Amino acid sequence: MDDQYEALSLSAYAAGAARTDRGVDGQSLAFPLLGLFGETGSLLSELKKKQRDKAASRAYADAVADELGDVLWYLASIANRGGISLNAVAAHVVRNDAEWAGVEIPDLTFETLQPHNIPRTGQAQPDFETTLLALADEVGGLVRAHREGEIQHGGATLALPLSRIFKLLLRASREAGMTLESAAIKNLYKTQDRWPDERRYPAAFDEGCDEDEQLPRQMTIDIFEKKVGGYPFVFQRCNELFIGDRLTDNSHEPDDYRFHDVFHFAFVAILSWSPVIRSLLRLKRKSLPKTDETEDGARAILIEEGISTWVFGQAAPLQLFEGMNPGQMPIGILKQVRQFASGYEPQVCPLWLWEEALLQGYAAFRFLKTHRRGRVIVDFNNRQLRIEPLP
């Protein structure tokens, strides 16, 4: 085993999970119980998809690890909110106590519970389905007990069902050909990727390039609508020069997508990335032929335009993200956006950074949609896209 490996303890995982529990409903058990119920259903859904279409499930192992980690996170959240130590829950399983004692085992690790000798077959064992159904039954019973007011804070009525669920998670992970520790580590990475303890902004992708090949760190663009021949078009002006083509919605139904370039400017301000704006401003990295061909080329431009178009379709039924605060954007949207960017520079951007770019871009878009004109200010040094009335 790698000398750098350090076994993950139950206490360390519980502490990491607690830091990302935003307490949207205070310390009620209702939210994590709903989450536990939902993620258990998602785990069963992955199994169903695997059985229905065996050839299309190459990502099955990753999906199962994701779902197991999510179930474990909600289990840890319920324990924390319910005054139960996750370590004590696991210790109960280790000791196989007849009654709840609430006694921890110091420094108990996942590896102690489940040694790393699980065969990597790539296929779940036949009993996996039975175990998941038993897991669903236990989770359903816990939800029902909470609904009927049978759960006592810090008591055996909560701790014992959690112990049974935890034991089933250990069994399910083994039958899926992975350790629960690996799912826990992946889950901690995912939650930090989405809700980090500290937001550290990465350097610009073109840091170190010639200044003439860098995206602007500061930039002001006037965006306004103007009728030409009776039809409305959007124009963009920077340093008294018009940039890009005059834009329409390119849609049968008007939706103001003509203002969408503001999304690209948000990518510049927050991510230091936009093949579209590089092309508009003639800032392609010609001194790096391979970068010029790939990162700044036509395919990268199409990918960025695809991200903008796809997110717009997701944003429309969500009131264009109005009233949405950082940390609230659906994680599925952010994961899909990063998947679009796979193989290109911004694939390394954390989910929270993508969220900042989208929220700031859509705030500017809503302003333009209302006022039909505005002055957009790109401020990469402060990772901000601001918009103000255009004189």
C-alpha positions in Angstrom: 0.0 0.0 0.0 1.2 3.6 -0.7 3.2 5.0 2.2 1.2 8.2 1.9 -2.1 6.4 2.5 -3.8 7.3 5.7 -6.9 5.3 6.8 -10.0 7.4 7.0 -11.6 7.4 10.5 -15.3 7.4 11.2 -14.8 10.6 13.2 -12.9 12.4 10.5 -15.6 11.5 7.9 -18.4 12.6 10.2 -16.6 15.9 10.8 -16.2 16.5 7.1 -19.8 15.6 6.4 -21.0 18.0 9.2 -19.1 20.9 7.7 -21.1 20.6 4.4 -24.5 20.1 6.1 -25.9 23.6 5.5 -28.8 23.1 7.9 -31.4 24.4 5.4 -34.1 23.5 7.9 -32.1 24.0 11.1 -31.4 20.8 12.8 -34.5 18.9 11.9 -34.2 15.3 10.9 -36.7 15.7 8.1 -34.2 17.0 5.4 -31.5 14.3 5.8 -34.2 11.6 6.2 -35.7 12.7 2.8 -32.2 12.7 1.4 -31.4 9.2 2.8 -34.7 7.9 1.3 -34.0 9.5 -2.1 -30.4 8.4 -2.4 -31.3 4.8 -1.5 -33.8 5.0 -4.3 -31.1 6.3 -6.6 -28.9 3.4 -5.6 -31.7 0.9 -6.6 -32.2 2.9 -9.8 -28.6 2.3 -10.8 -29.0 -1.4 -10.3 -32.2 -1.4 -12.3 -30.5 0.4 -15.2 -27.6 -2.1 -15.1 -30.0 -5.0 -15.3 -32.0 -3.4 -18.1 -29.1 -2.4 -20.3 -25.9 -4.3 -19.3 -23.9 -2.9 -22.3 -24.6 0.7 -21.4 -23.3 0.6 -17.9 -19.6 1.3 -18.1 -19.9 4.0 -15.6 -21.9 1.7 -13.2 -19.1 1.3 -10.6 -18.6 5.1 -10.4 -22.3 5.7 -10.1 -22.7 3.1 -7.3 -19.7 4.6 -5.5 -21.4 8.1 -5.8 -24.7 6.8 -4.5 -23.2 4.8 -1.6 -21.3 7.9 -0.6 -24.4 10.0 -0.7 -26.3 7.5 1.4 -23.5 7.5 3.9 -23.4 11.3 4.0 -27.1 11.5 4.8 -26.7 8.8 7.4 -23.9 10.9 9.0 -26.1 14.0 8.9 -29.0 12.2 10.6 -26.6 10.9 13.3 -25.1 14.3 13.9 -28.5 16.1 14.0 -29.9 13.3 16.2 -27.2 13.6 18.8 -25.6 10.2 17.8 -21.9 9.7 17.2 -21.2 8.0 13.8 -18.2 6.3 15.5 -20.5 4.8 18.1 -22.9 3.6 15.4 -20.0 1.8 13.7 -18.6 0.6 17.0 -22.0 -1.0 17.7 -21.7 -2.9 14.5 -18.1 -4.0 15.3 -19.0 -5.2 18.8 -22.4 -6.7 17.7 -23.9 -5.4 20.9 -27.3 -6.7 21.8 -28.4 -3.2 23.1 -27.4 0.3 22.3 -24.5 1.4 24.6 -23.4 4.6 22.7 -19.7 3.8 23.4 -17.1 4.8 20.7 -14.0 2.9 19.7 -11.2 5.5 19.6 -9.7 6.1 16.1 -12.0 3.6 14.5 -11.3 3.5 10.8 -13.3 2.3 7.8 -10.4 -0.1 7.0 -10.8 -1.7 10.4 -14.4 -2.3 9.6 -13.7 -3.5 6.1 -10.1 -4.6 5.2 -9.0 -3.7 1.6 -9.1 -7.2 0.3 -12.3 -7.0 -1.7 -12.0 -8.6 -5.2 -12.3 -6.0 -8.0 -14.6 -7.9 -10.4 -16.3 -5.0 -11.9 -19.6 -6.8 -11.4 -21.9 -6.8 -8.3 -22.4 -10.1 -6.6 -25.9 -11.7 -6.9 -26.7 -10.8 -3.3 -26.3 -7.1 -4.0 -29.9 -6.7 -5.1 -31.2 -8.5 -1.9 -29.0 -6.2 0.3 -30.3 -3.1 -1.4 -33.9 -4.1 -0.9 -33.1 -4.7 2.8 -31.5 -1.3 2.9 -34.6 0.3 1.4 -36.7 -1.5 3.9 -34.6 -0.2 6.9 -34.6 3.3 5.5 -38.4 3.2 5.0 -38.8 2.0 8.6 -36.7 4.9 9.9 -38.7 7.4 7.9 -42.0 5.9 9.2 -40.7 5.9 12.8 -39.8 9.6 12.5 -43.2 10.4 11.0 -45.0 8.7 13.9 -42.9 10.5 16.5 -41.1 7.4 17.7 -37.6 8.8 17.4 -35.9 9.9 20.6 -33.0 12.4 20.3 -29.7 10.7 21.2 -31.5 7.4 22.0 -31.6 3.8 20.9 -34.8 4.4 18.8 -32.5 6.4 16.4 -29.2 4.7 17.0 -30.2 1.1 16.4 -31.8 1.7 12.9 -28.7 3.7 11.9 -26.5 0.8 13.0 -28.5 -1.6 10.9 -28.4 0.7 7.9 -24.6 1.2 8.3 -24.1 -2.5 8.5 -26.1 -2.9 5.2 -24.0 -0.2 3.6 -20.8 -2.2 4.5 -22.3 -5.3 3.0 -23.6 -3.5 -0.1 -20.2 -2.0 -0.8 -18.5 -5.3 -0.5 -21.0 -7.0 -2.8 -20.5 -4.1 -5.3 -16.8 -4.8 -5.4 -15.6 -1.7 -3.5 -14.9 -0.5 0.0 -17.2 1.9 1.8 -14.0 3.9 2.6 -13.5 4.5 -1.1 -17.1 5.8 -1.4 -16.6 7.9 1.7 -13.4 9.5 0.3 -15.1 10.2 -3.0 -18.0 11.7 -1.2 -15.8 14.1 0.8 -14.0 15.2 -2.3 -17.4 15.8 -4.0 -18.8 17.8 -1.2 -15.6 19.9 -0.9 -15.7 20.4 -4.7 -19.2 21.8 -4.3 -19.2 23.4 -0.8 -15.6 24.0 0.1 -14.3 25.0 3.6 -12.3 27.7 1.8 -12.6 29.1 -1.7 -9.2 29.3 -3.3 -9.3 30.7 -6.8 -7.0 29.0 -9.3 -4.5 31.0 -11.5 -5.6 32.1 -15.0 -5.2 29.4 -17.6 -3.1 31.8 -19.7 -0.9 32.9 -16.8 2.7 33.2 -18.2 1.6 33.7 -21.7 2.5 36.8 -23.6 0.3 39.7 -22.6 -1.0 40.0 -26.2 -2.3 36.4 -25.9 -4.0 36.8 -22.5 -7.7 37.3 -21.9 -8.3 40.8 -20.4 -8.1 41.0 -16.6 -10.1 44.2 -16.8 -12.6 45.0 -19.5 -15.7 47.1 -20.1 -18.3 46.2 -22.7 -21.4 48.2 -23.6 -24.3 45.9 -24.7 -27.4 47.4 -26.1 -30.4 46.6 -28.2 -31.2 48.6 -31.4 -33.7 48.2 -34.2 -32.4 47.9 -37.7 -35.0 47.7 -40.5 -37.7 47.3 -37.8 -36.0 44.2 -36.2 -34.2 44.3 -32.9 -30.6 43.4 -32.8 -28.1 43.3 -29.9 -24.8 45.2 -30.4 -21.6 45.0 -28.3 -19.0 47.8 -28.1 -15.6 47.8 -26.4 -13.2 50.7 -26.4 -15.5 52.4 -28.9 -15.2 49.5 -31.3 -18.0 47.1 -32.2 -17.1 43.5 -31.5 -18.7 40.4 -32.9 -21.8 40.2 -35.0 -25.1 41.8 -34.3 -27.2 39.2 -32.5 -30.8 37.9 -32.6 -32.4 35.1 -30.6 -32.0 32.6 -33.4 -35.3 31.0 -32.2 -38.9 30.6 -33.3 -40.0 32.0 -30.0 -38.4 35.2 -28.6 -36.4 34.5 -25.4 -33.8 37.2 -25.3 -31.0 34.8 -26.0 -29.6 37.6 -28.1 -27.9 38.9 -24.9 -26.2 35.5 -24.2 -22.7 36.8 -24.8 -22.8 38.0 -21.3 -22.3 34.4 -20.2 -19.1 34.2 -22.1 -17.9 37.4 -20.4 -18.8 35.8 -17.1 -16.6 32.8 -18.0 -13.7 35.3 -18.7 -14.3 37.1 -15.4 -14.6 34.0 -13.1 -12.9 31.1 -14.9 -10.4 33.0 -17.1 -11.7 30.9 -20.0 -13.6 31.6 -23.1 -12.6 30.4 -26.6 -15.5 32.5 -27.9 -14.1 35.8 -26.5 -10.6 34.8 -27.5 -11.8 34.5 -31.1 -13.8 37.8 -30.9 -10.8 39.7 -29.5 -8.2 37.9 -31.6 -6.4 36.7 -28.5 -5.7 33.1 -29.5 -2.5 31.7 -28.2 -0.6 31.4 -31.5 2.8 31.0 -29.8 1.5 27.7 -28.5 0.4 25.8 -31.6 -1.1 22.9 -29.8 -3.0 25.1 -27.4 -4.1 27.3 -30.3 -5.5 24.3 -32.1 -7.2 22.6 -29.2 -8.1 25.0 -26.4 -8.7 28.0 -28.6 -10.0 26.2 -31.7 -13.3 25.7 -33.3 -14.3 22.6 -31.3 -13.6 24.4 -28.0 -15.8 27.3 -29.2 -18.6 24.9 -30.0 -18.3 23.3 -26.6 -18.6 26.7 -24.9 -21.6 27.7 -27.0 -23.1 24.3 -26.2 -22.7 24.9 -22.4 -24.3 28.3 -22.7 -27.3 26.9 -24.7 -27.8 23.9 -22.5 -27.6 25.8 -19.3 -30.1 28.4 -20.7 -32.6 25.5 -21.2 -32.1 24.4 -17.6 -32.3 28.0 -16.2 -35.5 29.0 -18.0 -37.9 26.9 -15.7 -35.8 28.1 -12.7 -36.6 31.8 -13.3 -33.1 32.2 -14.8 -31.7 31.4 -11.3 -33.2 34.6 -9.8 -33.0 34.6 -6.0 -30.5 31.6 -6.1 -27.6 32.1 -3.7 -24.1 30.5 -3.9 -24.4 26.9 -2.9 -28.0 26.5 -4.1 -27.6 25.7 -7.8 -28.6 22.1 -8.5 -25.4 20.0 -8.4 -26.7 18.0 -11.4 -26.4 21.1 -13.6 -22.9 21.9 -12.4 -21.7 18.3 -12.9 -23.1 18.2 -16.4 -21.5 21.5 -17.3 -18.1 20.2 -16.2 -18.7 17.0 -18.1 -19.3 19.2 -21.3 -15.8 20.7 -20.7 -14.1 17.3 -20.2 -10.8 17.2 -22.0 -10.4 21.0 -22.0 -8.9 23.5 -19.7 -11.9 24.2 -17.5 -12.4 20.6 -16.6 -10.2 21.3 -13.6 -12.5 24.1 -12.3 -14.3 23.1 -9.1 -18.1 23.0 -9.1 -18.4 26.0 -6.9 -16.4 28.1 -9.4 -18.6 27.1 -12.2 -21.6 28.1 -10.0 -20.1 31.5 -9.4 -19.6 32.1 -13.2 -23.2 31.0 -14.0 -24.9 33.0 -11.2 -23.0 36.2 -12.0 -23.6 35.7 -15.8 -27.3 35.2 -15.2 -27.6 38.2 -12.9 -26.2 40.3 -15.8 -28.5 38.6 -18.3 -31.6 39.3 -16.2 -30.5 43.0 -16.0 -30.1 43.1 -19.8 -33.4 41.3 -20.2 -35.2 44.0 -18.2 -33.3 47.2 -19.3 -32.3 46.1 -22.8 -28.9 47.8 -22.4 -26.1 47.8 -19.9 -22.4 48.3 -19.2 -20.7 45.0 -18.4 -17.5 45.1 -16.4 -15.1 42.2 -16.4 -12.9 42.2 -13.3 -10.9 39.0 -13.2 -8.6 40.2 -10.4 -11.6 40.2 -8.1 -13.4 37.4 -9.9 -16.4 39.6 -10.6 -18.7 40.3 -13.5 -20.6 43.6 -12.7 -23.3 45.3 -14.7 -24.5 48.9 -14.4 -26.9 51.1 -16.4 -25.5 52.3 -19.7 -25.5 56.1 -19.9 
